[in-house]
Amino acid sequence: MWLVSGIQPDYRTIARFRKENKEAIKQSLKLNVKLCIKLDLIEGNTLFIDGSKFRANASINNTWDEEKGRKYLEIREDQLNGY
């Protein structure tokens, strides 16, 4: 989001970008791997693939901030004290 100044591209734009810049993306990833190997962050002898799919529920109503968490804990603590 920082890189594109808050602009939110749709999935078609992202797909088109990936299609049109396939070689550049591939080269960039290779350079990243080489840098990580050089910095001893990875050994480069293992391949990890994550094909996990999780159902997400990240609506604004389900997002908690510190205040919401504190209120939830207070309510639960009151319930426990009631038992």
C-alpha positions as CSV (number, residue, x, y, z in Angstrom):
1,M,0.0,0.0,0.0
2,W,2.9,2.4,0.8
3,L,4.5,1.7,-2.6
4,V,1.4,2.7,-4.6
5,S,0.4,5.6,-2.3
6,G,-2.8,3.9,-1.0
7,I,-4.2,3.0,-4.4
8,Q,-6.0,-0.3,-4.3
9,P,-5.7,-2.1,-7.6
10,D,-8.3,-4.7,-8.5
11,Y,-7.4,-8.3,-9.2
12,R,-7.4,-7.7,-13.0
13,T,-4.7,-5.0,-12.7
14,I,-2.5,-7.3,-10.5
15,A,-3.0,-10.2,-12.9
16,R,-2.1,-8.1,-15.9
17,F,1.0,-6.7,-14.1
18,R,2.1,-10.2,-13.3
19,K,1.5,-11.4,-16.9
20,E,3.3,-8.4,-18.5
21,N,6.3,-8.5,-16.1
22,K,6.8,-12.2,-15.7
23,E,10.5,-12.1,-16.5
24,A,11.3,-9.1,-14.3
25,I,9.5,-10.7,-11.4
26,K,11.4,-14.0,-11.9
27,Q,14.7,-12.1,-12.0
28,S,13.8,-10.1,-8.9
29,L,12.9,-13.3,-7.0
30,K,16.2,-14.9,-8.0
31,L,18.1,-11.9,-6.8
32,N,16.2,-12.0,-3.5
33,V,17.1,-15.7,-3.0
34,K,20.8,-15.0,-3.8
35,L,20.9,-12.2,-1.3
36,C,19.3,-14.3,1.4
37,I,21.8,-17.1,0.8
38,K,24.7,-14.6,0.9
39,L,23.4,-13.1,4.2
40,D,23.0,-16.7,5.6
41,L,19.3,-16.2,6.1
42,I,18.6,-19.4,4.1
43,E,20.7,-22.3,2.9
44,G,19.1,-22.6,-0.5
45,N,18.8,-26.4,-0.4
46,T,15.1,-26.7,0.6
47,L,12.0,-25.7,-1.3
48,F,8.8,-24.8,0.6
49,I,5.4,-24.6,-1.1
50,D,2.4,-23.4,0.8
51,G,-0.9,-24.3,-0.9
52,S,-3.0,-23.8,2.2
53,K,-6.4,-22.2,1.9
54,F,-8.2,-20.7,4.9
55,R,-11.6,-19.2,5.1
56,A,-11.1,-15.6,6.1
57,N,-13.4,-13.3,8.1
58,A,-11.6,-9.9,8.2
59,S,-14.5,-7.5,8.1
60,I,-14.3,-4.3,10.0
61,N,-16.8,-5.6,12.5
62,N,-14.4,-8.5,13.3
63,T,-11.3,-6.4,13.7
64,W,-10.3,-5.8,17.3
65,D,-8.3,-2.9,18.6
66,E,-6.8,-2.6,22.1
67,E,-10.0,-1.0,23.5
68,K,-12.3,-3.7,22.2
69,G,-10.0,-6.4,23.6
70,R,-9.9,-4.7,27.0
71,K,-13.7,-4.5,27.1
72,Y,-14.0,-8.2,26.1
73,L,-11.6,-9.2,28.9
74,E,-13.5,-7.1,31.5
75,I,-16.8,-8.8,30.5
76,R,-15.3,-12.2,30.7
77,E,-13.7,-11.5,34.0
78,D,-17.0,-10.3,35.4
79,Q,-18.6,-13.5,34.2
80,L,-15.9,-15.6,35.9
81,N,-16.4,-13.6,39.1
82,G,-20.1,-14.3,38.9
83,Y,-19.5,-18.1,38.8
